[in-house]
Amino acid sequence: VCIHRVRSCSSIRFIKSKYVCVFDKSALKFSHQQRLFRTSAVSCGQIVQFKLSDIGEGITEVTVKEWYIKEGDSVSQFDSICEVQSDKASVTITSRYDGIIRKLHYNLDDIAYVGKPLVDIEIDASKGVAPEEDVVETPPMSHEEHTHQEIKGHKTLATPAVRRLAMENNIKLSEVVGTGKDNRILKEDILNYLAKQTGAILPPSPKAEIIPPLPKSETVPAAPKDKARKIPVPVSRPIVFSGKDKTEPITGFHKAMVKTMSAALKIPHFGYCDEIDLTQLVQLREELKPLAQIRGVKLSFMPFFIKAASLGLLQYPILNASLDESCQNVTYKASHNIGVAMDTEQGLIVPNVKNVQVCSVFEIASELNRLQSLGSAGQLGTNDLTGGTFTLSNIGTIGGTYAKPVILPPEVAIGALGKIQVLPRFNGKGEVFKAQIMNVSWSADHRIIDGATMARFSNLWKSYLENPASMLLDLK
């Protein structure tokens, strides 16, 4: 009661002497200081503990991979604060407030938990605070200090990829005029701004228009391939023998692999292998590679494998389905979101190309280029890594002809592609010719997929690749 009297009075002299004897001087001094702080006319803000919100997919903890701000920096709404990595994807966290960063609660590579404070942001007290946030009183700040840390009220709308592009080129988003919806800043706005600053001429967008092929005299020649067998080169990392065992926690994508593969062991796998003669496809790709390069896209064999798989899934939709946990219902997926297993420094990841059934081979190649670039940089988002319905794993890029792929739940089928080899084969006349042979290994969920269905799908997929012109009849 006495403390309440101290805090409610505007001056210490109103407290009666009989109450003073109950408390020591430090308690009264503390209460008096609190009162003076609360009634001070000096400008002060409120510190909001900006908590890590739920980023979906049942994720409860993430690893802080990069900070885009430091203590004392001013931020606006939607500005990037940090990049975090879960066991499924990398996510860029953006600010909900205009204010000044006062504290970072984590260092790099620390584990941050959903619902716990990520940073403390000082905001203007007059603008109010969201009720779900924790507010902490700040010490008084001089007018001069407040002037140098003026908070901008300008809001910028941009995706994390656009913000990263701006940050890499030292461009302030507040200086860029957005041409998107609600003045959202697009990638083209950043490039145009950069071109005006540097005087550079931007290359046309790959999807802007179809550029006709060059005359034969000007066609870009294909680089000759080295036919010699490649010798494996040891990894260029210093080998240190410490003589001691080392224990490390399983984090990031490795943690996801533990979870996913443990669930995959519950699935009865059915295996099926075959070989594909890619001689005609190799010739076709060599003809199309220069055209794709002119349009800014690297054309590999994988877009053809993916498109052929999608055409096969149209005939055998059971392979593009999922089975519920009780094994009572089968869901046939309308979209062909075909995943591609990638080997990265962070571990095995499986981004997927969305809606392959309505994409051209060139569009698939363009999307693969994007996914590979983001995967190498460890910047794939949750949308890129989730929603897959069917998977292809090109293990042949590293080595090997056959594999035993493990199904990625909740999918029901997966294919592993071996390396392409030049081998002798016989034609219809019994003559030996040089063929480009690739082996494929399929795994299917034997609870709902029988061997005959898997074999028929493989035969159809094989026919599309061995006679790539036949795909024209079914392309949409």
C-alpha positions, 0 to 999 in steps of 0.5 A: 500500500505504501509503495502504491502511495509513493507511485501515485503521488506527484511528489515525495513530500506528500508521504507521511512520516509514519510510512517512511519508517517502514522502508529504507531509503533505497526503496523510496529512492527507487520509487521516486525515480520511477515516478520522475521517469513516468512523468518526464517530458523528455521524449521516450519510446517503447521497446517491443520484443519482436517475437519469432512467429510461427512459420508453418509446417510444424516448425518450432525452432530455427537456426539464425544464419544471417543478420541483416541489421545490427543494434542501433539500425533503423528499420521500417515495416517489411524490412528484412531482419534476419535469415533463419533456417529450419529443417525444411527451408530458409526463411527471411524474417521481416519487421512488423514495425518502424523503429530502431533495433535495440537488442539482438537476442541471438548470435549467428548459428544460435537456435531461436524458438518460435514464440520467443523474442528475436529482437527488441525494437524501439517504436514511437510510443504515440503510435501504439503497440500491438497487444500481443507484444511485450512492451518494456520501458526504456530509459529517457533519451535526449532530444539530440540522440532522438534526432539522429535516430529519426524513425522513418514512417515510409513503408516498403513492400517487397519480397525477400528476394527483392530485398536481398538484391537491393542489399547486395547492391547497396540500394535503399528501398525507400529510394526505389519507386515500386511499379507493382500492386500497392506500389510493391517493389519488383525485381525489375524496379531494382534493376532499372534503378541500378541501371540509371545509377550505373548507366548500364544497359540491362539484358532483356528478360528471358521470358520477354519474347522468343528470339529467332535462331541465328543463321547457321554461320552465326550459330554458337558452336557447341563446346567439344566434350572431353571423352576421357574418363574423369578422375575423382578429385579429393575434396580440397579441405584440410584434414586435421587429426585431433585424436579426439571424438567430436559430437555435434547436434543434428540440425538443419536439413540433416534433421529433416532427413532423420525425420523423413527417412524414419517415416519412409521406413514404414513404407513397403518399397517395390523396386523396378529398374530399366535402361533407356536409350537416350541417343536421339534425346542427346542429339536433340538437346545439342541442337536446343542448347544454343537457343536456350543459352540465347534466352538465358537458360542452361538446358540440361537433360532433367527438364526432358525427364521431368516433362516426360514423367508428367506426361506419364503421370497423366496416364497413371495418376495413382503415381501422383497421389498420397496415402493417409496415415490410416491407409484408408484414403488415397488423394490424387493430386491435381498438380504435378509438383515434381521434386528434384533431389539436390546435393548441397553443402547444407545436405540433401534437399528436394525442391520441386517444380510446380505445375509441370503439367502446364509448363513447357520444357523451356519453362521447366529448365528456367525454373530448375536454374532458379532452384539450383541457384537458390539451393547452392546459396542455401536460400530456398524458401518453404514454398520451394521445398514443400508440396511435392507430389513425385520425385526424380533423383539424378544420382548419375551427376555424381556417379553410379548407374543404379540406386535404390531410392527411398520414397519421400512421404507423403509421396508414393513413388520416386525415380533415381537416374544413373549416369549416361554411358556410351555402350554398344547395342544392336539395332533391328538389323542386328548391327552394332551401333554406339548408344547413349544408355542411362539406367533408371531405378524406380521405387513405389509404395507397394501398398497401393501401387502394383508392379505392373502399374510401375512397369507400364509407367516406366515403359511410357516414360521410356518411350517419350525419352527414346523418341522425344518427337513423340512428346509433341503429340501430348504436350499441352 
